[in-house]
Amino acid sequence: MEKKQSETSRSIARNVLYGFSTFVLPLGLSFVGTPILIRNLGLQNYGILMLILGAVGFSGIFTFSRAITKYIAEFRVEGENEKIPYLISAALFNNFAIGLLSIIVILTTAKWIIRDILKIDQEMQDVSVKALYITSVIIFLSMFTQIFTAILQGIHRFDVYSKIFNFYNIAVLSGNIFLAYAGYGILSLLLWNLIITAIICLIFAKSSKSLLPEFQLRLNFNYKIWEKLVKYSLSLIAYQILSNFLLFFERGWITRKFGSVNLSYYVVSMTLAIYIHGFISSLLLVIFPLASELKNNRQQLLRLYLTATKTVCFFVVFLSSTLIIESRFFLTLWLGAEFAEKTWLLLIIHTLTFSIAAILTVSWQMTDGLGYPSYNCLIFVINLFVSLLLIIGLTENYGNIGVAIGRLSGFGMIFFSIFYIEKWFFGAVQGSFWLKLVSILIIPTIFLIAVEELIISYFSLNWTTFFCAGLSGGLVYCLMLWLLGFITEDEKLLVRRILRS
């Protein structure tokens, strides 16, 4: 039994590292590419590009990919593999129908959206409409890609998933950088995205079919499987609609009120903060299928939850503290003093928002994995209501800052849902765990902030100072946590086993 648990722990750790790689490469390329895109496209065009690309997020709204991951994991554990072909066939059929409908809707409403809803400047309207046309096809292909990636995650082939996904990110981002540097515009960048999306869709399809023997298409309809798929997905679809609505509302609101240049300021700072959430999500890809597999073993599930939460808080505190302390310093080096002056406070607010979202990710993934996405949907309704109310109320006096504060308030409101979930699934709020976690983290965090603040205050403005401040703060933070016993003996043993393997 101990040997089996050791092998399982190493397998989970490897999958976490594979997921982590899908975060690192896009981060590095975005770090290099964003200044090039802004410089060559201009702030107005960059803002429009980010607004249009945001529409690709809608490809995840009506997809049934999360249900695929959950039920493939469950069916394989319960020995019901014969149900998998019907599950995949139903999901592909649903996504095809909805994807086709999405294309029709976008083609027929693109001009109205650009002209009357977003109020894009007259000279940019034709380009923006054509950009939406291209985006509609990207959305269609992305809906199929998500099914195939869900299959790989359901069978724990994060190695294959990460390799293909990394290739996709490298191809898209490097192509965008080259095209922007060569003087091409928004449409060329989107066409490149379309080509790569089509290629990646085919690669994911071939990989998932070869690795899952049960991947077969069934033309005879299984109503019970379809009902199971749709019933589970309804709440997921609902909160994804709400999430994307919030994203588009705030971006459309800023564009209408202040123009696409101000949207660029907002989006760049928000994108940096989202990397914290993206980093945590990449580490926690494995949680969702594992929660489905462990739904009947609450003791093991609790152990997984506590370890994941502890790990997330370790990273979030370090990353958010560093980004907040060095926000103006970093933005000045990266995009210039003028840009930094307009975005450093936005970056701080967004960092707080997505740090909260990152910590929520553990309980969120677990709740979905255990089959209760309706609860997450209800929680997000509260988030949306608070966010919209404050965004509308604060924009007039505070501009972009008011929009960011509105989003932060919504996520802050739902943070406490974590404790209800603990009571629900484990019978009690894990009060002693949280008390110990906060008491251990607070002192190293104070020293981290002091060290980084000292270095950036007394040394010249350059990249060497920035990296030295982050590295020094990180070393002090980790050393103090080690001395305070943050890492248990079991966790130290697991790290050694991973390193040896």
C-alpha positions in Angstrom: 0.0 0.0 0.0 2.8 2.4 0.9 4.6 1.7 -2.3 1.4 2.3 -4.3 0.8 5.6 -2.5 4.4 6.6 -3.2 4.0 5.8 -6.9 0.7 7.7 -7.0 2.3 10.7 -5.4 5.1 10.8 -7.9 2.6 10.4 -10.7 0.6 13.4 -9.4 3.8 15.4 -9.0 4.9 14.7 -12.6 1.5 15.7 -13.9 1.7 18.9 -11.9 5.0 19.7 -13.4 3.7 18.9 -16.9 0.8 21.3 -16.3 3.2 23.9 -15.0 5.1 23.8 -18.3 2.0 25.0 -20.1 2.2 28.2 -18.0 6.0 28.9 -18.2 6.4 29.0 -22.0 3.5 31.4 -22.7 4.6 33.6 -19.9 8.1 33.9 -21.3 6.9 34.6 -24.9 4.3 37.1 -23.7 6.9 38.9 -21.7 8.9 39.4 -24.9 6.0 39.8 -27.3 3.7 42.3 -25.5 6.0 45.3 -25.9 6.6 44.4 -29.6 2.8 44.1 -30.2 2.0 47.4 -28.5 4.9 49.2 -30.2 4.1 47.9 -33.7 0.3 47.8 -33.6 -0.2 50.9 -31.4 -2.3 51.1 -28.2 -5.6 51.5 -30.1 -5.1 48.4 -32.4 -3.7 46.4 -29.5 -6.8 47.2 -27.4 -9.1 46.1 -30.3 -7.1 42.9 -30.8 -7.4 42.0 -27.1 -11.1 42.7 -27.2 -11.6 40.5 -30.3 -9.4 37.7 -29.0 -11.4 37.8 -25.8 -14.3 36.4 -27.9 -12.4 33.1 -28.2 -13.1 32.6 -24.5 -16.7 32.1 -25.6 -15.6 28.8 -27.2 -15.5 27.4 -23.7 -19.0 28.5 -22.7 -21.1 25.8 -24.3 -18.5 23.1 -24.5 -18.9 19.8 -22.6 -15.2 19.2 -22.1 -15.3 19.3 -18.3 -17.9 16.6 -18.3 -15.7 14.5 -20.6 -12.8 14.7 -18.1 -15.0 13.9 -15.1 -16.9 10.9 -16.6 -13.9 9.4 -18.4 -12.1 9.4 -15.0 -15.1 7.9 -13.2 -16.1 5.3 -15.8 -12.5 4.0 -16.0 -12.3 3.7 -12.2 -15.7 2.0 -12.0 -15.0 -0.3 -14.9 -17.7 1.1 -17.2 -15.5 1.7 -20.2 -18.2 0.7 -22.6 -20.0 4.0 -21.9 -17.1 6.2 -23.0 -17.7 6.0 -26.8 -21.3 7.2 -26.3 -20.1 10.0 -24.0 -17.5 11.3 -26.6 -19.9 11.0 -29.5 -22.6 13.0 -27.7 -20.1 15.7 -26.7 -18.8 16.0 -30.3 -22.3 16.2 -31.7 -23.3 18.9 -29.2 -20.2 21.0 -29.8 -20.6 20.7 -33.6 -24.2 22.0 -33.4 -23.4 24.8 -31.0 -20.2 25.8 -32.8 -22.1 26.1 -36.1 -24.7 28.2 -34.4 -21.9 30.4 -32.9 -20.6 31.1 -36.4 -24.0 32.1 -37.7 -24.7 34.4 -34.7 -21.3 36.2 -35.0 -21.6 36.6 -38.8 -25.1 38.1 -38.5 -24.4 40.4 -35.5 -20.7 41.4 -36.0 -21.5 44.8 -37.6 -24.0 45.7 -34.9 -21.7 44.6 -32.1 -18.8 46.7 -33.4 -20.8 49.8 -34.3 -23.5 50.0 -31.7 -22.4 48.0 -28.7 -18.6 48.5 -28.6 -18.7 51.8 -30.5 -15.4 51.2 -32.2 -14.0 54.3 -34.0 -15.3 54.6 -37.6 -11.9 54.1 -39.2 -11.5 50.7 -37.4 -15.0 49.3 -37.8 -14.4 47.4 -41.1 -11.2 45.7 -39.8 -12.9 44.9 -36.5 -15.9 43.3 -38.2 -13.6 41.1 -40.4 -11.7 40.2 -37.3 -14.9 38.9 -35.7 -15.6 36.8 -38.8 -12.2 35.1 -38.5 -12.7 34.7 -34.7 -16.0 32.9 -35.3 -14.1 30.1 -37.1 -11.4 30.0 -34.4 -14.2 29.5 -31.8 -15.7 26.7 -33.9 -12.4 24.8 -34.1 -11.6 25.5 -30.4 -14.7 23.8 -29.3 -13.5 20.5 -30.8 -10.0 21.0 -29.4 -11.4 21.3 -25.9 -13.1 17.9 -26.2 -9.8 16.2 -27.2 -7.8 18.0 -24.5 -10.4 16.9 -21.9 -9.9 13.3 -23.0 -6.2 13.5 -22.4 -6.7 15.1 -19.0 -9.3 12.4 -18.1 -6.8 9.6 -18.7 -4.0 11.6 -16.9 -1.9 12.0 -20.0 -0.8 15.5 -19.0 2.6 14.8 -20.7 1.0 14.6 -24.1 -1.4 17.5 -23.4 1.4 19.8 -22.2 3.7 19.0 -25.2 1.0 19.8 -27.8 -0.3 22.8 -25.8 3.3 24.2 -25.5 3.8 23.8 -29.3 0.5 25.7 -29.8 1.6 28.6 -27.6 5.0 28.8 -29.1 3.6 28.8 -32.6 0.9 31.3 -32.0 2.9 33.8 -29.9 6.1 33.6 -31.9 4.0 34.0 -35.1 2.2 37.0 -33.7 5.5 38.6 -32.7 7.0 38.1 -36.1 4.0 39.4 -38.0 3.7 42.5 -35.8 7.4 43.2 -36.1 7.1 42.8 -39.9 4.4 45.4 -39.9 1.3 43.2 -40.5 -2.0 44.2 -38.9 -4.8 42.6 -36.7 -6.3 40.5 -39.5 -2.9 38.8 -40.3 -2.4 37.9 -36.7 -5.9 36.4 -36.4 -5.4 34.4 -39.6 -2.2 33.0 -38.2 -4.1 32.1 -35.0 -6.8 30.4 -37.1 -4.2 28.3 -39.1 -2.4 27.1 -35.9 -5.7 26.4 -34.1 -6.8 24.1 -37.0 -3.4 22.2 -37.0 -3.5 21.8 -33.2 -7.1 20.5 -33.3 -6.0 17.7 -35.6 -3.0 16.8 -33.5 -5.1 16.7 -30.3 -7.7 14.5 -32.1 -5.1 12.0 -33.3 -3.4 11.9 -29.9 -6.5 11.4 -27.9 -7.8 8.7 -30.3 -4.5 6.7 -30.2 -4.2 6.9 -26.4 -7.8 6.1 -25.5 -8.9 2.7 -26.9 -12.6 3.5 -26.2 -12.4 6.6 -28.5 -15.0 5.5 -31.0 -17.9 7.4 -32.6 -21.3 5.9 -32.1 -24.1 6.9 -34.4 -26.8 5.2 -32.3 -27.8 7.7 -29.7 -27.6 6.8 -26.0 -30.1 9.1 -24.3 -29.0 8.2 -20.7 -25.4 9.2 -21.5 -26.5 12.3 -23.3 -28.8 13.3 -20.4 -25.9 12.7 -17.9 -23.6 14.8 -20.0 -26.0 17.7 -20.4 -27.3 17.6 -16.8 -23.8 17.9 -15.4 -22.8 20.6 -17.9 -25.7 22.9 -17.5 -24.3 24.6 -14.4 -20.8 24.7 -15.9 -22.2 26.4 -19.0 -24.1 28.8 -16.9 -21.2 30.1 -14.8 -18.9 30.2 -17.8 -21.5 32.4 -19.5 -21.5 34.6 -16.5 -17.7 34.7 -16.3 -17.4 35.6 -20.0 -20.2 38.1 -19.7 -18.3 39.9 -16.9 -15.1 39.9 -19.0 -16.9 41.3 -22.0 -19.0 43.7 -20.0 -16.0 45.4 -18.3 -14.0 45.5 -21.6 -16.9 46.8 -23.6 -17.8 49.3 -20.8 -14.2 50.7 -20.8 -14.2 50.9 -24.6 -17.5 52.7 -24.7 -16.6 55.1 -21.9 -12.9 55.8 -22.5 -11.8 54.2 -25.8 -9.6 51.3 -26.8 -6.4 53.0 -25.7 -7.6 52.9 -22.1 -8.7 49.3 -22.6 -5.1 48.5 -23.5 -3.9 49.9 -20.2 -6.5 47.8 -18.4 -5.9 44.6 -20.3 -2.1 44.6 -20.0 -2.2 45.1 -16.2 -5.0 42.5 -15.9 -3.1 40.0 -18.1 -0.1 40.2 -15.8 -2.2 39.5 -12.8 -4.0 36.7 -14.6 -0.7 34.9 -14.8 -0.9 34.2 -11.1 -4.2 32.5 -11.6 -2.9 30.8 -14.8 0.1 29.5 -12.9 -2.0 28.0 -10.1 -4.5 26.6 -12.6 -1.6 24.9 -14.5 -0.5 23.3 -11.2 -4.0 22.1 -10.4 -5.1 20.6 -13.7 -4.7 17.2 -12.0 -7.2 18.1 -9.1 -10.3 17.9 -11.2 -10.0 14.3 -12.5 -8.6 13.1 -9.1 -11.6 14.6 -7.2 -13.9 12.6 -9.5 -11.9 9.4 -8.8 -11.7 10.0 -5.0 -15.4 11.0 -4.5 -15.9 7.9 -2.3 -12.7 8.3 -0.3 -13.1 11.5 1.7 -10.1 10.9 3.8 -7.8 10.8 0.8 -9.7 13.7 -0.8 -9.2 15.8 2.4 -5.4 15.1 2.3 -5.3 16.1 -1.4 -7.3 19.3 -0.7 -5.1 20.4 2.3 -1.9 19.7 0.4 -3.1 21.5 -2.7 -4.4 24.5 -0.7 -1.1 24.8 1.2 0.9 24.7 -2.0 -1.3 27.3 -3.7 -1.0 29.7 -0.7 2.8 29.3 -0.7 3.0 30.4 -4.3 0.3 33.0 -4.3 1.7 34.9 -1.3 5.1 35.0 -2.9 4.0 36.0 -6.4 1.4 38.5 -5.4 3.7 40.2 -2.8 6.5 40.5 -5.4 4.2 41.8 -8.1 2.6 44.4 -5.8 5.9 45.6 -4.3 7.7 45.8 -7.7 4.6 46.8 -9.8 5.7 50.3 -10.8 9.4 49.3 -11.0 8.6 46.4 -13.4 6.2 48.2 -15.6 8.7 51.1 -16.1 11.4 48.7 -17.2 9.0 46.7 -19.4 6.8 49.3 -21.1 8.2 52.7 -20.1 7.5 55.3 -17.4 4.4 56.8 -19.0 2.7 53.4 -19.4 3.7 52.5 -15.8 2.2 55.6 -14.4 -1.2 54.8 -15.9 -1.2 51.1 -15.0 0.7 50.4 -11.8 -2.3 50.8 -9.5 -4.4 48.8 -11.8 -1.8 46.0 -11.6 -1.9 46.0 -7.8 -5.8 45.8 -7.7 -5.8 43.0 -10.4 -3.1 41.1 -8.5 -5.3 41.0 -5.4 -8.3 39.9 -7.4 -6.6 37.0 -9.2 -4.7 36.0 -6.0 -8.1 35.4 -4.4 -9.3 33.6 -7.5 -6.2 31.4 -7.4 -6.8 30.3 -3.8 -10.4 29.6 -4.7 -9.3 27.3 -7.5 -8.7 24.3 -5.2 -12.2 24.2 -3.7 -13.7 25.2 -7.1 -12.0 22.3 -9.0 -12.9 19.9 -6.2 -16.6 20.9 -6.2 -16.8 20.5 -9.9 -15.0 17.2 -9.8 -17.4 15.8 -7.1 -20.4 16.7 -9.3 -21.7 20.0 -7.8 -21.0 22.7 -10.4 -24.4 24.2 -9.5 -22.9 25.4 -6.3 -20.1 27.1 -8.1 -22.6 28.7 -10.5 -24.6 30.1 -7.5 -21.4 31.5 -6.0 -20.5 33.2 -9.3 -23.9 34.8 -9.5 -23.1 36.6 -6.3 -19.7 37.6 -7.6 -21.3 38.9 -10.8 -24.0 40.9 -9.0 -21.5 42.6 -6.7 -19.0 43.3 -9.5 -21.4 44.8 -12.0 -23.1 47.0 -9.3 -19.7 48.5 -8.3 -18.3 48.7 -11.8 -21.2 50.8 -12.9 -21.3 52.8 -9.7 -17.5 53.6 -9.5 -16.6 54.2 -13.1 -17.9 57.7 -13.3 -15.6 59.0 -10.5 -12.7 56.5 -10.7 -12.5 55.4 -14.4 -10.5 52.2 -15.0 -9.6 51.9 -11.3 -13.4 51.8 -10.4 -13.8 48.9 -12.9 -10.9 47.0 -11.3 -12.2 47.6 -7.7 -15.6 46.3 -8.8 -14.1 43.0 -10.0 -12.0 42.8 -6.8 -15.0 43.3 -4.6 -16.9 40.5 -6.3 -14.1 37.9 -5.8 -13.5 39.1 -2.3 -17.2 38.5 -1.5 -17.1 34.8 -2.6 -13.8 34.0 -1.0 -15.5 32.8 2.2 -17.4 30.1 0.3 -14.2 28.0 0.8 -15.2 27.5 4.5 -18.7 26.4 3.6 -17.3 23.8 1.1 -15.0 22.4 3.8 -18.0 22.0 6.2 -20.0 20.4 3.4 -17.5 17.9 2.2 -15.4 17.1 5.2 -17.8 17.7 8.1 -16.0 20.7 9.6 -14.2 23.9 8.7 -10.5 23.3 8.7 -9.9 26.1 11.2 -6.7 24.8 12.7 -5.2 24.3 9.3 -5.9 27.9 8.2 -4.8 29.4 11.5 -1.5 27.5 11.3 -1.1 28.4 7.6 -1.6 32.1 8.1 0.6 32.3 11.2 3.5 30.6 9.5 3.2 32.6 6.2 2.8 36.1 7.7 6.4 36.5 9.1 8.3 35.3 6.0 6.0 37.5 3.9 6.9 40.6 6.0 10.6 39.8 5.5 10.1 39.2 1.8 8.5 42.6 1.4 11.2 44.4 3.4 14.0 42.8 1.4 12.5 43.6 -2.0 11.5 47.1 -1.0 15.0 47.8 0.3 16.7 46.6 -2.9 14.5 48.5 -5.3 14.8 51.6 -3.2 18.6 51.8 -2.9 19.7 50.5 -6.3 19.3 51.9 -9.9 16.4 51.1 -12.1 17.4 48.2 -14.3 16.6 44.5 -14.9 19.4 43.3 -12.7 18.0 45.1 -9.7 14.5 43.7 -10.5 15.7 40.1 -10.7 18.0 40.4 -7.7 15.1 41.9 -5.6 12.8 39.0 -6.6 15.4 36.3 -6.1 16.6 37.7 -2.7 13.0 38.1 -1.5 12.2 34.6 -2.6 15.2 33.1 -0.9 14.5 34.8 2.4 10.8 33.7 2.1 11.6 30.1 1.4 14.4 29.9 4.0 12.2 31.2 6.8 9.4 28.9 5.8 11.8 26.0 5.9 13.0 27.0 9.4 9.4 27.5 10.7 8.5 24.0 9.6 6.2 24.9 6.7 7.3 21.8 4.8 6.5 18.5 6.7 8.7 15.5 6.7 6.4 13.6 4.4 6.5 16.5 1.9 10.3 16.7 2.1 10.5 12.9 1.4 8.2 13.3 -1.6 10.4 16.1 -3.0 13.5 13.9 -2.7 11.7 11.0 -4.4 10.7 13.3 -7.3 14.2 14.7 -7.7 15.7 11.1 -7.7 13.1 9.9 -10.3 
